[in-house]
Structure formats: structure tokens, C-alpha cells
Amino acid sequence: MNLWLWILIACVLAYAWKLVGYLVPAKLLENPRMSRIAGTMTIGLLASLTVVNAVATGQSLVLDARIGALIAAAVALFFRAPFLVVVLAGAGTAAGLRLLGWG
């Protein structure tokens, strides 16, 4: 099949999935348990996306400056640094490691 047809099908499915969200009863969304589950799923998905982007290139695992940046950002978060400091710590660490020739 044509690539554009697959893209169109994916767009239609994504839009349909969004419309299905409007059919969920408000009473279900007001449940504290559902709110906690949704929050936990969001954190899990974001964490997995961060890890995959930090150690994967294509279909292979790579340890380069990104893992150092992730560790530096995690340390900054551990010490409850402001978000901008966390980003700058990660970016600075990645830049320093690349300057030293690691990834």
C-alpha cells in the first residue's frame, strides 16, 4: 500500500481515539482512584520515554553523553534543584562529556 494511505489511516485512528475520550462518563473521571491511576501512568510513560531516548539509537543500545546528562539531571532532581538548573546541569554535562570525546 501507499505510504500516504497508512499515514491517513493513522490520523483517522488517532482522531477517533480522541473522540472516544469524550464518551467517558464524567462520574468515572471524578473518581480519586482513576485520577491516581492516570497520574501514575503518565509518570511511567514519561520515564520510559526518557530512558529510551537516553540509551537508544535506532535499534541498538548506546552509552554516550546522554546517559551522563541523565545522571546529572537525576542528581540535581535529588537535591530538589529548580527545573532550569536541572536542564542546565544535564546540558552542561552532555556538552562536557562530548568535549572530552565521549559520545
Protein Blocks (a to p, Z undefined) as FASTA:
>chain_A
ZZklmmmmmmmmmmmmmmmmmmpcfklmmpmklmmmmmmmmmmmmmmmmmmmmmgghjac
cddfklmmmmmmmmmmmnopafklmmmmmmmmmmmmmmnopZZ
